[in-house]
Amino acid sequence: MTRVAVIGGGIAGLAAAASLAPSARVLVLERETALGYHASGRSAAMFIEDYGNDTVRVLNQASRPVHESLDALSPRGLLAIAFPEDADAFEADMAALGLAEIPARDAHARVPILSRDIVRAGYSENAQDIDTNRLLHAMASEARRHGATIRTGAGVTKFERADSWHVSVGDEEIVADVVINAAGAWADEVAAMAGTARIGLQPYRRSVARLPAPGGHDVRNWPLLMGPGDSWYAKPDAGGWIVSAAEEDPMEPMDAWPDDMVLAEGIARYEPYVTEPVVRMETSWAGLRTFAPDRALVIGEAPGHPGFFWMAGQGGYGFQTAPAAAALLADLVLGRTPSLPADVVGSLLPSRFES
């Protein structure tokens, strides 16, 4: 049976383990002391089928049945709003996200704190919440059910390649036929450690503030609210209200933290669109969304490095694409014909970055 070492215990690594474990001997190695600690633990937790480029959308669509089978999706909706001066950005949002224009009065009925100066609104019922905890635990449980071992506090320090991969974790050496690089923001660093070429992945910080429910409203059934040009977003969260600056600040791989000034600027962009000012912030956090240069995921074997597979570049699409991305990875590792169209598979392979 093929021995597989998965580097990374976020949603990418756990989904990969769940897909591979029925046919391989899988070991997941997570450097942190908890699973899903970095990007996976700081997700906006949304499934938006029309979010991302064409390749990402195919993965979204292919992943939906698994999300539904796990009962991981619940209704939310997405509402984009605009002042008169936002017309160009609003039209771009409508086209990119497949929104239907609705009367401004209907937008106010859905979110009663909206400014009366809002003149245009677009809505989609297809945006849904993802229960990210449920999905993480389901993938980990499925992997373990098929015999996978998942270890935390297991940072990889060295790779050597002979007839197999020799992976060092402290003083321990693990032998694997296949290595899955699912290390998120650190995936390029893991590749370099293994002697493979970097992709050119770039982590970007995104910051979020959690606020009390605006004006004491019951916000549970409000939609995800998006500012023009993705300049900010807000959504209900456990009875409260989160507002994100929606920034994309390039960062080095790290345990990200929010920048107070960036959050303040994001809240300043949000406040004109609502009637309730932000008077108190309960907490804040930040995560890294790591993109490949073309903003599609990177899934497949590294050219010239047999047995080293990428499962990286999830950007802001990690949870919603995880089932289909992991199924494709398992097909490629195990030599099966992928169920996804050949052109989609080609647009995800790491070989696309070869000059």
Disulfide bonds with the S-S distance in Angstrom:
none
